[in-house]
Amino acid sequence: MIWWCKARAIPALAATVVGTQLLGLLIGDAELPVPALAGQSGQFLVGHLITLLPALLLLYGTGRGDLTGESVACRPLRGLDTALGVTTAGAGAALALLCHTFSTTDLPLVLGRNTAGYIGLALLLCPLAGHRIAGVLLTAIPLTCAATGWAQGGRPEPWAWILHPADSGIAFALATTTLLAGVTVMLARPATHRKTG
Protein backbone atom coordinates (compact mmCIF):
# COMPACT_ATOMS: atom_id res chain seq x y z
CA MET A 1 0.00 0.00 0.00
CA ILE A 2 2.89 2.36 0.75
CA TRP A 3 4.26 1.66 -2.73
CA TRP A 4 0.89 2.46 -4.29
CA CYS A 5 0.68 5.77 -2.38
CA LYS A 6 4.17 6.74 -3.52
CA ALA A 7 3.54 5.71 -7.12
CA ARG A 8 0.30 7.68 -7.24
CA ALA A 9 1.97 10.79 -5.75
CA ILE A 10 -0.87 11.27 -3.28
CA PRO A 11 0.74 14.14 -1.29
CA ALA A 12 1.39 16.04 -4.52
CA LEU A 13 -2.16 15.36 -5.68
CA ALA A 14 -3.61 16.71 -2.43
CA ALA A 15 -1.38 19.79 -2.64
CA THR A 16 -2.49 20.34 -6.23
CA VAL A 17 -6.18 20.26 -5.29
CA VAL A 18 -5.63 22.85 -2.56
CA GLY A 19 -3.26 24.91 -4.70
CA THR A 20 -5.67 24.96 -7.63
CA GLN A 21 -8.47 26.32 -5.47
CA LEU A 22 -6.26 28.94 -3.81
CA LEU A 23 -4.65 30.02 -7.07
CA GLY A 24 -8.05 30.28 -8.70
CA LEU A 25 -9.25 32.53 -5.89
CA LEU A 26 -6.12 34.69 -6.09
CA ILE A 27 -6.34 35.08 -9.85
CA GLY A 28 -10.08 35.67 -9.71
CA ASP A 29 -11.74 36.59 -12.98
CA ALA A 30 -8.51 36.86 -14.99
CA GLU A 31 -9.19 35.95 -18.61
CA LEU A 32 -7.10 34.10 -21.16
CA PRO A 33 -7.20 35.43 -24.72
CA VAL A 34 -8.38 32.52 -26.86
CA PRO A 35 -9.65 33.23 -30.38
CA ALA A 36 -13.14 31.97 -31.17
CA LEU A 37 -13.20 29.65 -34.17
CA ALA A 38 -16.98 29.34 -34.24
CA GLY A 39 -19.69 31.69 -33.04
CA GLN A 40 -18.75 34.56 -30.77
CA SER A 41 -16.05 34.74 -28.16
CA GLY A 42 -16.81 34.71 -24.46
CA GLN A 43 -15.06 34.92 -21.13
CA PHE A 44 -12.48 32.12 -20.81
CA LEU A 45 -11.07 32.32 -17.30
CA VAL A 46 -7.71 31.07 -16.07
CA GLY A 47 -9.82 29.07 -13.59
CA HIS A 48 -11.30 27.11 -16.50
CA LEU A 49 -7.81 25.90 -17.38
CA ILE A 50 -6.00 25.43 -14.05
CA THR A 51 -8.62 22.96 -12.81
CA LEU A 52 -7.03 20.51 -15.25
CA LEU A 53 -4.03 20.11 -12.95
CA PRO A 54 -5.47 17.59 -10.46
CA ALA A 55 -6.78 15.40 -13.29
CA LEU A 56 -3.45 15.51 -15.11
CA LEU A 57 -1.58 14.63 -11.93
CA LEU A 58 -4.01 11.76 -11.35
CA LEU A 59 -3.22 10.47 -14.86
CA TYR A 60 0.49 10.87 -14.18
CA GLY A 61 0.19 8.85 -10.98
CA THR A 62 -1.78 6.04 -12.58
CA GLY A 63 0.82 5.78 -15.33
CA ARG A 64 3.87 5.65 -13.04
CA GLY A 65 3.58 2.05 -11.96
CA ASP A 66 4.39 -1.12 -13.83
CA LEU A 67 1.04 -1.52 -15.53
CA THR A 68 1.70 -5.10 -16.58
CA GLY A 69 2.54 -6.09 -13.00
CA GLU A 70 -0.36 -4.10 -11.60
CA SER A 71 -2.81 -5.92 -13.84
CA VAL A 72 -2.09 -9.19 -12.02
CA ALA A 73 -1.69 -7.75 -8.52
CA CYS A 74 -3.58 -9.25 -5.61
CA ARG A 75 -4.89 -5.88 -4.51
CA PRO A 76 -7.68 -4.31 -6.56
CA LEU A 77 -5.51 -1.51 -7.94
CA ARG A 78 -8.09 -0.41 -10.51
CA GLY A 79 -10.56 0.04 -7.66
CA LEU A 80 -7.99 1.92 -5.59
CA ASP A 81 -7.22 4.25 -8.52
CA THR A 82 -10.94 4.85 -9.01
CA ALA A 83 -11.39 5.57 -5.31
CA LEU A 84 -8.47 7.99 -5.46
CA GLY A 85 -10.13 9.83 -8.34
CA VAL A 86 -13.49 10.02 -6.57
CA THR A 87 -11.81 11.13 -3.34
CA THR A 88 -9.88 13.83 -5.19
CA ALA A 89 -13.06 15.07 -6.89
CA GLY A 90 -14.90 15.04 -3.56
CA ALA A 91 -12.08 16.88 -1.80
CA GLY A 92 -12.06 19.50 -4.55
CA ALA A 93 -15.83 19.95 -4.24
CA ALA A 94 -15.69 20.15 -0.44
CA LEU A 95 -12.88 22.69 -0.57
CA ALA A 96 -14.85 24.69 -3.13
CA LEU A 97 -17.88 24.78 -0.82
CA LEU A 98 -15.68 25.83 2.10
CA CYS A 99 -14.04 28.60 0.08
CA HIS A 100 -17.43 29.71 -1.22
CA THR A 101 -18.69 30.32 2.32
CA PHE A 102 -15.85 32.80 2.88
CA SER A 103 -15.87 34.31 -0.59
CA THR A 104 -17.98 36.98 -2.23
CA THR A 105 -17.84 35.29 -5.63
CA ASP A 106 -19.15 32.04 -7.11
CA LEU A 107 -15.76 31.22 -8.65
CA PRO A 108 -14.91 28.52 -6.05
CA LEU A 109 -18.00 26.57 -7.13
CA VAL A 110 -16.89 26.73 -10.78
CA LEU A 111 -13.42 25.55 -9.77
CA GLY A 112 -14.81 22.63 -7.76
CA ARG A 113 -17.27 21.59 -10.47
CA ASN A 114 -14.64 21.73 -13.20
CA THR A 115 -12.10 19.83 -11.10
CA ALA A 116 -14.63 17.02 -10.58
CA GLY A 117 -15.59 17.02 -14.26
CA TYR A 118 -11.98 16.86 -15.45
CA ILE A 119 -11.27 14.00 -13.04
CA GLY A 120 -14.28 12.19 -14.46
CA LEU A 121 -12.88 12.68 -17.96
CA ALA A 122 -9.47 11.41 -16.81
CA LEU A 123 -11.08 8.27 -15.35
CA LEU A 124 -13.07 7.82 -18.55
CA LEU A 125 -10.17 8.30 -20.98
CA CYS A 126 -7.38 6.51 -19.11
CA PRO A 127 -8.58 2.91 -19.61
CA LEU A 128 -9.66 3.65 -23.17
CA ALA A 129 -6.58 5.48 -24.46
CA GLY A 130 -3.82 5.09 -21.88
CA HIS A 131 -2.57 7.76 -19.51
CA ARG A 132 -0.37 9.63 -22.01
CA ILE A 133 -2.95 10.01 -24.78
CA ALA A 134 -5.64 10.68 -22.16
CA GLY A 135 -3.54 13.59 -20.88
CA VAL A 136 -3.29 15.08 -24.37
CA LEU A 137 -7.01 14.65 -25.01
CA LEU A 138 -7.87 16.10 -21.61
CA THR A 139 -5.72 19.16 -22.24
CA ALA A 140 -7.41 19.74 -25.60
CA ILE A 141 -10.91 19.84 -24.08
CA PRO A 142 -10.83 23.31 -22.43
CA LEU A 143 -9.08 24.81 -25.44
CA THR A 144 -11.70 23.33 -27.75
CA CYS A 145 -14.47 24.66 -25.53
CA ALA A 146 -12.85 28.11 -25.46
CA ALA A 147 -12.49 28.21 -29.25
CA THR A 148 -15.84 26.69 -30.30
CA GLY A 149 -18.09 26.60 -27.23
CA TRP A 150 -19.76 29.99 -27.47
CA ALA A 151 -23.27 30.72 -28.71
CA GLN A 152 -24.71 34.04 -29.78
CA GLY A 153 -24.36 36.79 -27.20
CA GLY A 154 -21.23 35.26 -25.69
CA ARG A 155 -23.17 32.58 -23.80
CA PRO A 156 -21.61 29.13 -23.53
CA GLU A 157 -23.07 26.30 -25.55
CA PRO A 158 -24.86 23.67 -23.42
CA TRP A 159 -22.17 21.03 -24.12
CA ALA A 160 -19.30 23.35 -23.09
CA TRP A 161 -19.92 22.79 -19.37
CA ILE A 162 -16.56 24.11 -18.20
CA LEU A 163 -17.49 27.60 -19.43
CA HIS A 164 -20.83 27.84 -17.63
CA PRO A 165 -21.34 29.97 -14.51
CA ALA A 166 -21.64 28.41 -11.08
CA ASP A 167 -25.45 28.42 -11.07
CA SER A 168 -25.75 26.35 -14.26
CA GLY A 169 -27.73 23.17 -13.66
CA ILE A 170 -26.71 21.81 -17.08
CA ALA A 171 -23.00 22.18 -16.27
CA PHE A 172 -23.43 20.53 -12.87
CA ALA A 173 -25.37 17.64 -14.42
CA LEU A 174 -22.79 17.14 -17.19
CA ALA A 175 -19.84 17.26 -14.78
CA THR A 176 -21.56 14.79 -12.44
CA THR A 177 -22.51 12.48 -15.30
CA THR A 178 -18.94 12.61 -16.61
CA LEU A 179 -17.58 11.64 -13.19
CA LEU A 180 -20.05 8.74 -12.89
CA ALA A 181 -19.25 7.56 -16.43
CA GLY A 182 -15.53 7.73 -15.66
CA VAL A 183 -15.97 5.65 -12.51
CA THR A 184 -18.04 3.07 -14.42
CA VAL A 185 -15.55 2.75 -17.28
CA MET A 186 -12.55 2.68 -14.96
CA LEU A 187 -14.03 -0.17 -12.92
CA ALA A 188 -15.55 -2.16 -15.79
CA ARG A 189 -13.04 -1.98 -18.61
CA PRO A 190 -9.72 -3.81 -18.48
CA ALA A 191 -6.59 -1.80 -19.18
CA THR A 192 -5.73 -1.72 -22.88
CA HIS A 193 -2.35 -0.04 -22.64
CA ARG A 194 1.12 -0.97 -21.56
CA LYS A 195 3.87 1.06 -20.09
CA THR A 196 6.48 1.96 -22.68
CA GLY A 197 10.06 3.01 -22.06
C-alpha positions in Angstrom: 0.0 0.0 0.0 2.9 2.4 0.7 4.3 1.7 -2.7 0.9 2.5 -4.3 0.7 5.8 -2.4 4.2 6.7 -3.5 3.5 5.7 -7.1 0.3 7.7 -7.2 2.0 10.8 -5.8 -0.9 11.3 -3.3 0.7 14.1 -1.3 1.4 16.0 -4.5 -2.2 15.4 -5.7 -3.6 16.7 -2.4 -1.4 19.8 -2.6 -2.5 20.3 -6.2 -6.2 20.3 -5.3 -5.6 22.8 -2.6 -3.3 24.9 -4.7 -5.7 25.0 -7.6 -8.5 26.3 -5.5 -6.3 28.9 -3.8 -4.6 30.0 -7.1 -8.1 30.3 -8.7 -9.2 32.5 -5.9 -6.1 34.7 -6.1 -6.3 35.1 -9.9 -10.1 35.7 -9.7 -11.7 36.6 -13.0 -8.5 36.9 -15.0 -9.2 35.9 -18.6 -7.1 34.1 -21.2 -7.2 35.4 -24.7 -8.4 32.5 -26.9 -9.7 33.2 -30.4 -13.1 32.0 -31.2 -13.2 29.6 -34.2 -17.0 29.3 -34.2 -19.7 31.7 -33.0 -18.8 34.6 -30.8 -16.1 34.7 -28.2 -16.8 34.7 -24.5 -15.1 34.9 -21.1 -12.5 32.1 -20.8 -11.1 32.3 -17.3 -7.7 31.1 -16.1 -9.8 29.1 -13.6 -11.3 27.1 -16.5 -7.8 25.9 -17.4 -6.0 25.4 -14.0 -8.6 23.0 -12.8 -7.0 20.5 -15.3 -4.0 20.1 -13.0 -5.5 17.6 -10.5 -6.8 15.4 -13.3 -3.4 15.5 -15.1 -1.6 14.6 -11.9 -4.0 11.8 -11.4 -3.2 10.5 -14.9 0.5 10.9 -14.2 0.2 8.8 -11.0 -1.8 6.0 -12.6 0.8 5.8 -15.3 3.9 5.7 -13.0 3.6 2.1 -12.0 4.4 -1.1 -13.8 1.0 -1.5 -15.5 1.7 -5.1 -16.6 2.5 -6.1 -13.0 -0.4 -4.1 -11.6 -2.8 -5.9 -13.8 -2.1 -9.2 -12.0 -1.7 -7.8 -8.5 -3.6 -9.2 -5.6 -4.9 -5.9 -4.5 -7.7 -4.3 -6.6 -5.5 -1.5 -7.9 -8.1 -0.4 -10.5 -10.6 0.0 -7.7 -8.0 1.9 -5.6 -7.2 4.2 -8.5 -10.9 4.9 -9.0 -11.4 5.6 -5.3 -8.5 8.0 -5.5 -10.1 9.8 -8.3 -13.5 10.0 -6.6 -11.8 11.1 -3.3 -9.9 13.8 -5.2 -13.1 15.1 -6.9 -14.9 15.0 -3.6 -12.1 16.9 -1.8 -12.1 19.5 -4.5 -15.8 20.0 -4.2 -15.7 20.1 -0.4 -12.9 22.7 -0.6 -14.9 24.7 -3.1 -17.9 24.8 -0.8 -15.7 25.8 2.1 -14.0 28.6 0.1 -17.4 29.7 -1.2 -18.7 30.3 2.3 -15.8 32.8 2.9 -15.9 34.3 -0.6 -18.0 37.0 -2.2 -17.8 35.3 -5.6 -19.1 32.0 -7.1 -15.8 31.2 -8.6 -14.9 28.5 -6.0 -18.0 26.6 -7.1 -16.9 26.7 -10.8 -13.4 25.6 -9.8 -14.8 22.6 -7.8 -17.3 21.6 -10.5 -14.6 21.7 -13.2 -12.1 19.8 -11.1 -14.6 17.0 -10.6 -15.6 17.0 -14.3 -12.0 16.9 -15.4 -11.3 14.0 -13.0 -14.3 12.2 -14.5 -12.9 12.7 -18.0 -9.5 11.4 -16.8 -11.1 8.3 -15.4 -13.1 7.8 -18.6 -10.2 8.3 -21.0 -7.4 6.5 -19.1 -8.6 2.9 -19.6 -9.7 3.7 -23.2 -6.6 5.5 -24.5 -3.8 5.1 -21.9 -2.6 7.8 -19.5 -0.4 9.6 -22.0 -2.9 10.0 -24.8 -5.6 10.7 -22.2 -3.5 13.6 -20.9 -3.3 15.1 -24.4 -7.0 14.7 -25.0 -7.9 16.1 -21.6 -5.7 19.2 -22.2 -7.4 19.7 -25.6 -10.9 19.8 -24.1 -10.8 23.3 -22.4 -9.1 24.8 -25.4 -11.7 23.3 -27.8 -14.5 24.7 -25.5 -12.8 28.1 -25.5 -12.5 28.2 -29.2 -15.8 26.7 -30.3 -18.1 26.6 -27.2 -19.8 30.0 -27.5 -23.3 30.7 -28.7 -24.7 34.0 -29.8 -24.4 36.8 -27.2 -21.2 35.3 -25.7 -23.2 32.6 -23.8 -21.6 29.1 -23.5 -23.1 26.3 -25.6 -24.9 23.7 -23.4 -22.2 21.0 -24.1 -19.3 23.4 -23.1 -19.9 22.8 -19.4 -16.6 24.1 -18.2 -17.5 27.6 -19.4 -20.8 27.8 -17.6 -21.3 30.0 -14.5 -21.6 28.4 -11.1 -25.5 28.4 -11.1 -25.7 26.3 -14.3 -27.7 23.2 -13.7 -26.7 21.8 -17.1 -23.0 22.2 -16.3 -23.4 20.5 -12.9 -25.4 17.6 -14.4 -22.8 17.1 -17.2 -19.8 17.3 -14.8 -21.6 14.8 -12.4 -22.5 12.5 -15.3 -18.9 12.6 -16.6 -17.6 11.6 -13.2 -20.1 8.7 -12.9 -19.3 7.6 -16.4 -15.5 7.7 -15.7 -16.0 5.7 -12.5 -18.0 3.1 -14.4 -15.6 2.7 -17.3 -12.5 2.7 -15.0 -14.0 -0.2 -12.9 -15.5 -2.2 -15.8 -13.0 -2.0 -18.6 -9.7 -3.8 -18.5 -6.6 -1.8 -19.2 -5.7 -1.7 -22.9 -2.4 0.0 -22.6 1.1 -1.0 -21.6 3.9 1.1 -20.1 6.5 2.0 -22.7 10.1 3.0 -22.1 
